[in-house]
Amino acid sequence: MWGRKVRPAMLRGCVGVFVLALGVGAGGAGATAGPAIGQFEIKSLKAIPGRVELQSQNAFSRGDPRRGAIDDNGEITADDNSIARVRTALEIEYTFSRFFKGRIGVEYEKERLDDFSSIDDVNSFDSLKLDEYEVEGIVVLIPRPKEGFGLGWLVEYEHSAQGGSNRLHYGPIVEWVSGDWIASFNPTLVSFFGGDPNESGKRDEKTDFRYAARVMYRGFDHIDLAIEAYGTVERIGNTGSRGEESILFGDFNHHRIGPVIYWTFEVDDAYAVRSDTETEVSIGLGVLAGLNQTTPDTTLKLSLELEF
């Protein structure tokens, strides 16, 4: 499929470390429910039965917006905008048939502190911690053709490892193929439930809107070039029950866009995970620019995928 093959050292060892990392982590204190940001990844309708894919989706943000905070005689209230200096997800995906594939994984985040002793600490960051467990299913309704339109449906459940709200994502996956070009659009609704009640004794079981979009050119042997956009609109239709932070500081929307380059190659048979099928590696690197004042100025995206 790809003309040149690469021999990465200790490939089997890397797979073992990946699987071990899925089970590492411990719970912690509860957290407020800011806007649902998620991973910077485009969901795909590609479905080859029996294929396994290991994924590492990573994001590193800089130029974070200043946090709104009020100090009322030592009682500090700060906004709950979802700002993470580092996000990293480890996942395993299996394709059951041409029409269904599933995924499990974990996500770690380095977020802003929720517990602070002074107004000077509100913009400080906690250590990198296990944030959530994930399970996902994609139903392919119209398989991706060589030319034309493909359609699928995504359902993803995220369970908080920190005692916060759990989330259910659901929405279509739309793809359009024309020659060396492919356009993808993943709009989803995100329903929050569970977690700690707010000051009024109610849980903020709101619904957010998220989108991910990409236009990609695939005309080179090993390189794909893309423009990707990601965004969140918090609290659709005044859903949920606002807590004190939301009443004081309002809702927060995030919008990002930028170029991403993907390098894909095959692994030599001597280092393949399974000898009866080709092993393919894809590395993605890009920079996403924040488009409004509540989004970090820049986000570096790094993705690593191993399919066999």
HELIX and SHEET records of a PDB file:
HELIX    1   1 LEU A   11  ALA A   21  1                                  11    
HELIX    2   2 ILE A  119  ASP A  121  5                                   3    
HELIX    3   3 ILE A  236  ASN A  238  5                                   3    
HELIX    4   4 GLU A  244  PHE A  249  1                                   6    
HELIX    5   5 ASP A  269  TYR A  271  5                                   3    
SHEET    1   A13 LYS A   5  VAL A   6  0                                        
SHEET    2   A13 HIS A 254  VAL A 267  1                                        
SHEET    3   A13 ILE A 223  VAL A 233 -1                                        
SHEET    4   A13 THR A 207  TYR A 217 -1                                        
SHEET    5   A13 TRP A 181  PHE A 193 -1                                        
SHEET    6   A13 ASN A 166  SER A 178 -1                                        
SHEET    7   A13 GLY A 148  SER A 160 -1                                        
SHEET    8   A13 LYS A 129  ILE A 142 -1                                        
SHEET    9   A13 PHE A 100  GLU A 111 -1                                        
SHEET   10   A13 ALA A  84  SER A  97 -1                                        
SHEET   11   A13 VAL A  52  ARG A  62 -1                                        
SHEET   12   A13 THR A 298  GLU A 307 -1                                        
SHEET   13   A13 GLU A 280  GLY A 290 -1                                        
SHEET    1   B 2 ALA A  69  ASP A  72  0                                        
SHEET    2   B 2 GLU A  75  ALA A  78 -1                                        
END                                                                             
